[in-house]
Amino acid sequence: MLRFITAGESHGLGITAILDGMPAGVEVSDEELSFELSRRRKGYGRGKRANIEDDQVMITSGVSDGKTTGAPICVVIPNKDHVNWKGRYVPILAPRPGHADFAGMVKYGFDDCRPVAERASARETAGRVACGYFAKKLLEKEGIKVLSWVVQIGPISAELPPADKRMLSEREAERLFELAEASEVRCPDFAASERMKNLIDEAREKGDTLGGVFEVAVLNAPPGLGSYVQWDRRLDARLAAAVMSIQGIKGLEFGMGFKLSEVPGSKAHDPISIPNRPSNRAGGIEGGMSNGEIIFIRAAMKPIPTLQTPLSSVNVKTKEECRAHAERSDVCAVGSAAVVAESMVALVVADALLEVRGGDRW
């Protein structure tokens, strides 16, 4: 079983991630891992924090001479911003609507929301991307790729064929990824990218934030990953849980997703043929298992809840109505969330692959 945990707070000493179950013999490098983490930090609409951190990682166990050893891998990512917060404690007394602030404070019995904000912060996803890097390297040895791109920010959408008419080839998916990597908002439609950037600028000026939609594609996944025999072994259920666990994700679908409910069965399912099917409405998963087609996931991210023009809230000490807490934050982080989703998807697919292939070394 491939499993991981993260530890650390947004402004603490750093983020620690431990990945267990990684086979021995997978080639990895500090430079590649740092590059993967840099992809999470970048993006138009990110806040000043992204410019402070450089995510210089320390792999403290599980890797020797550039190869995994089979032992748990521990990655430490120092927080450079920690020195700016050392000795400071800024309480959050007005919970932010849409944030974990209020429910977390009540759940754990805090007097204010600061401890919740520190751990619930998306800074934690640096640890997920670190673990996802190792999963990607394992999948890479089997020719499996996990790619992502942004298709919508706010009301602005990329000019791509709709899901029910799209049958991406592997090369087309790789091209969308290449174009996304060259875009500041990680959108493969450059004209739409410019409109998205303008919209982000407008939101920033208003003290507002924006959400959006991204897609993740898994190429070359063999048929039979996952299982139909138990609910918690179904691949789509595991992938959905992994992506929905990312901060701010509120919706998810595979293939045609919700639009499948609008058409008859004759137009909803993918005829079986050799070597490839003529369509991929199922998004590469049938009966909880991969079917050999591209696994295609679409996820919706809500706007970030920390607003510079805050919504109404209540002071948790005085019980008086007030404006919600505001501090430094992103305006839009959809592109970064897509990179995190790549990692979460890679971890699930790698785990499912290990179930089928087994082995302590690769």
Secondary structure by P-SEA (a helix, b strand, c coil): cccbbbbbcccccbbbbbbccccccccccaaaaaaaaaaaaccccccccccccccccccccccccccccccbbbbbbbcccccccccbbbbbcccccccccaaaaaaacccccaaaaaaaccccaaaaaaaaaaaaaaaaaacbbbbccccccccccccccccccccccaaaaaaaaaaaaacccccccaaaaaaaaaaaaaaaaacbbbbbbbbbbbccccccccccccccccaaaaaaaaaaacccccccccccccccccccccccbbbbbcccccccccccccccccccccbbbbbbbccccccccccccccccccbbbbccccccccccaaaaaaaaaaaaaaaaaaaaaaacccccc
